[in-house]
Amino acid sequence: MIDPAAFVRWFRGALPYIHAHRGRTFVIHFGGEAVADEPRFASLVHDIALLHGLGIRLVLVPGIRPQIEARLQQRGIACRYHRGQRITDAAALECVKEAAGQVRVEIEARLSLGVADSPMAGMRLPVVSGNFITAKPLGVIDGIDFQYTGEVRRVDAPGIQALLAQERLVLIPPLGYSPTGEVFNLRAEAVATAVATALRADKFLILMEQPCRLDDEPVAQLTSSEARTHLHRKRFPAPVASHVEAAVTAVEGGVERAHLLDRHLDGALLLELFTRDGAGTLISRQPFESLRPARLDDIPGILELIAPLEREGVLVKRSREKLETDLADYCVIERDGLVIGCAALHAFPEVKMGELACLALHPDYRGENRGQRLLEHIEDRARRQGLERLFVLTTRTLHWFRERGFQPATFADLPVQRQRCYNAQRNSKVLIKCL
Ligand SMILES: CC(C)(COP(=O)(O)OP(=O)(O)OC[C@H]1O[C@@H](n2cnc3c(N)ncnc32)[C@H](O)[C@@H]1OP(=O)(O)O)[C@@H](O)C(=O)NCCC(=O)NCCS
């Protein structure tokens, strides 16, 4: 029995994430083990369908290793590896092609499921595969000819993007084609990394066979340079290390964020993408959270953040137009793509004063010094602009400012220009701090 209050709370909490992810491009990679694992795979496809339904552009890159292995075994062909990479001769290539076909068909069938009593009733996702990957042979290494084992030479990013723009879900098996008309067996993770990089994807999600652990401890977030250092020191278990390597390569290649998830956790994708704490390990180039000047695409996030405070009368109402005009005055704290804090500095250079305005933190992130950091940032900005005093008008946050060096002042202390648009009804207190 679902708890209605918890459901409503959760759904409302997911809204900023839904908003932030819409229209973004995510590349999802999972191994052939995931495809073979029913009924878990049905749940994963269900979650993928949900993401598609929320307007996220999706590219799926499945692995096919167990499916290849099963075929080789059936035919009594020995698996040959060198340096962890399969040597694909003509007979093995047949198995690779069959395995790729099987996995593709299975995923397409799952995504087509739309009968009334299934969780995907009425969904029927349009899915497209194609020759998006140009490959070249890996060649001869240590005297060993890898034959039909190849590596990615080029990704047809415009072709993929055109399909994503038509709301198609793109499925890319780990095969590549050469201009000479040959087919090559590629490492699925390398294909996924190349695709995520070529598309400059917003997220690269890797569903792994185990959770990401660092020295046997779960780890929620790393910058790509921290992850590199840990890789050098061999602090990830072997199977995880190659996934971390792929994630770091993608992030260094321009992908916004890579997420490593344990696919055995039911709903791992949803937990990672729609909850505050996520469920896996995030790897990003920039630290997970940053304080920076506001950009145009932050405006929806800022409006969402301040709307409840405007309703409560804590902040004055600002229109989107006003925000756009004054955007250069604003800074934000961004955390994993969400605006969780903001503040503005409106300068009155003729009297060397500045107004600290629109200081707000998302309720989930208060009490951890972020308000203080925003204040210090605005103070620095003001000093750099040659301002000598900072004022603030507040109705409910008097003491917060008093405790941070602001002194009570009067209406007459405000710049004349500001006095003209003072809203007497709000009866805000005036506070001033000398910088
Ligand atoms: C005011 C605000 C920006 C502070 O952000 P924050 O990240 O929580 O701030 P910090 O972590 O730096 O400081 C937290 C401290 O401030 C205190 N504090 C929070 N709001 C306060 C208020 N309205 N009055 C007095 N103290 C307050 C907290 O109790 C805490 O102190 P404690 O640790 O001694 O209990 C945040 O609470 C907020 O967004 N409030 C709603 C919007 C608002 O009032 N903006 C100012 C408009 S002029």
The ligand as a Tripos MOL2 file, in Angstrom:
@<TRIPOS>MOLECULE
LIG
   48    50     1     0     0
SMALL
NO_CHARGES

@<TRIPOS>ATOM
      1 C1         19.1430   33.1700    5.0840 C.3       1 LIG1
      2 C2         19.7130   32.0240    4.3100 C.3       1 LIG1
      3 C3         20.1740   32.5290    2.9380 C.3       1 LIG1
      4 C4         20.8770   31.4250    5.0630 C.3       1 LIG1
      5 O1         21.4410   30.3790    4.3190 O.3       1 LIG1
      6 P1         22.2260   29.1550    5.0370 P.3       1 LIG1
      7 O2         23.0440   28.4680    4.0070 O.co2     1 LIG1
      8 O3         21.2880   28.3570    5.8340 O.co2     1 LIG1
      9 O4         23.1820   29.9830    5.9760 O.3       1 LIG1
     10 P2         24.4050   29.5380    6.8240 P.3       1 LIG1
     11 O5         24.5810   28.0590    6.8030 O.co2     1 LIG1
     12 O6         25.5610   30.3480    6.3710 O.co2     1 LIG1
     13 O7         23.9130   30.0100    8.2750 O.3       1 LIG1
     14 C5         23.0300   29.2340    8.9910 C.3       1 LIG1
     15 C6         22.7010   29.9230   10.2980 C.3       1 LIG1
     16 O8         21.7970   31.0020   10.0470 O.3       1 LIG1
     17 C7         20.6660   30.8520   10.8770 C.3       1 LIG1
     18 N1         19.5060   31.4320   10.1930 N.ar      1 LIG1
     19 C8         18.8770   30.9500    9.1070 C.ar      1 LIG1
     20 N2         17.8430   31.7650    8.7940 N.ar      1 LIG1
     21 C9         17.8320   32.7480    9.6960 C.ar      1 LIG1
     22 C10        16.9910   33.8820    9.9130 C.ar      1 LIG1
     23 N3         15.9530   34.1260    9.1350 N.pl3     1 LIG1
     24 N4         17.2770   34.6790   10.9310 N.ar      1 LIG1
     25 C11        18.3220   34.4420   11.7460 C.ar      1 LIG1
     26 N5         19.1570   33.3810   11.6110 N.ar      1 LIG1
     27 C12        18.8930   32.5420   10.5940 C.ar      1 LIG1
     28 C13        20.5500   29.3710   11.0810 C.3       1 LIG1
     29 O9         19.7710   29.0890   12.2410 O.3       1 LIG1
     30 C14        21.9930   28.9830   11.2500 C.3       1 LIG1
     31 O10        22.4720   29.3420   12.5000 O.3       1 LIG1
     32 P3         22.8220   28.2270   13.6280 P.3       1 LIG1
     33 O11        23.7470   27.2640   12.9280 O.co2     1 LIG1
     34 O12        23.4620   29.0140   14.6930 O.co2     1 LIG1
     35 O13        21.5170   27.6510   13.9730 O.co2     1 LIG1
     36 C15        18.6820   30.8990    4.1140 C.3       1 LIG1
     37 O14        18.1890   30.5150    5.3540 O.3       1 LIG1
     38 C16        17.5130   31.2630    3.2250 C.2       1 LIG1
     39 O15        17.5410   31.0460    2.0250 O.2       1 LIG1
     40 N6         16.4410   31.8180    3.8180 N.am      1 LIG1
     41 C17        15.2680   32.2000    3.1020 C.3       1 LIG1
     42 C18        15.5250   33.4030    2.2250 C.3       1 LIG1
     43 C19        15.9450   34.6280    2.9950 C.2       1 LIG1
     44 O16        15.5320   34.8650    4.1030 O.2       1 LIG1
     45 N7         16.7990   35.4330    2.3280 N.am      1 LIG1
     46 C20        17.2210   36.7080    2.8220 C.3       1 LIG1
     47 C21        16.3610   37.7240    2.1800 C.3       1 LIG1
     48 S1         16.8000   39.3370    2.6100 S.3       1 LIG1
@<TRIPOS>BOND
     1     1     2 1
     2     2     3 1
     3     2     4 1
     4     2    36 1
     5     4     5 1
     6     5     6 1
     7     6     7 2
     8     6     8 1
     9     6     9 1
    10     9    10 1
    11    10    11 2
    12    10    12 1
    13    10    13 1
    14    13    14 1
    15    14    15 1
    16    15    16 1
    17    15    30 1
    18    16    17 1
    19    17    18 1
    20    17    28 1
    21    18    19 ar
    22    18    27 ar
    23    19    20 ar
    24    20    21 ar
    25    21    22 ar
    26    21    27 ar
    27    22    23 1
    28    22    24 ar
    29    24    25 ar
    30    25    26 ar
    31    26    27 ar
    32    28    29 1
    33    28    30 1
    34    30    31 1
    35    31    32 1
    36    32    33 2
    37    32    34 1
    38    32    35 1
    39    36    37 1
    40    36    38 1
    41    38    39 2
    42    38    40 1
    43    40    41 1
    44    41    42 1
    45    42    43 1
    46    43    44 2
    47    43    45 1
    48    45    46 1
    49    46    47 1
    50    47    48 1
@<TRIPOS>SUBSTRUCTURE
     1 LIG1         1 GROUP 0 **** ****
